[in-house]
Amino acid sequence: MGQGQVHLAALLAGAAFMLSGCGLADSHAVWPEMLKVKATEPTPLETPPDVKRLVAGKLDSVFTAGSQPAHVRVSAPLHDPRGTGWTACVRAELTSVIGKPLGTQTYRVFINDGAIFDRRQVDADDNCLTETYEPVESSVTVEAQRSTKP
């Protein structure tokens, strides 16, 4: 190894040592309170939504018009890792616009501020396929039952 290579190696080792010490020095430095960087507090989570009520009241925001959703079922809400909202899974027996049964279709809904703002049909690796579901009564069914009672 030549003298130039030794000098370069020593310089690189010294630079690496100095850079690695920056974080250590900053974490133990005493700064006036006004100069310290304040840690941002995480935004609080919304209250878990009533997925059954949301879906029952807004079937058209989950299923396309004319798909005649039947046996609608929902999973429990889970915190959406992308923000402060929630996600849930919705399943139903659907029919195509020409009346052909499409079978059970599963969608993931995204809920923010107590409203469904997006939905996607799930693919094979989505955890919606292993969720536990509870039936949803549509508001139409509930209204029909109320009007038939004396």
Buried (B, 14 or more C-beta within 10 A) or exposed (E): EEEEEEEEEEEEEEEEEEEEEEEEEEEEEEEEEEEEEEEEEEEEEBEEBBBBBBBBBBBEBBBEEEBBBEEBBBBEBBEBEEEEBBBBBBBBBBBEEEEEEEEEBBBBBBBBEEEBEEBEEBEEEBEBEEBEBEEBEBEEEEEEEEEEEE
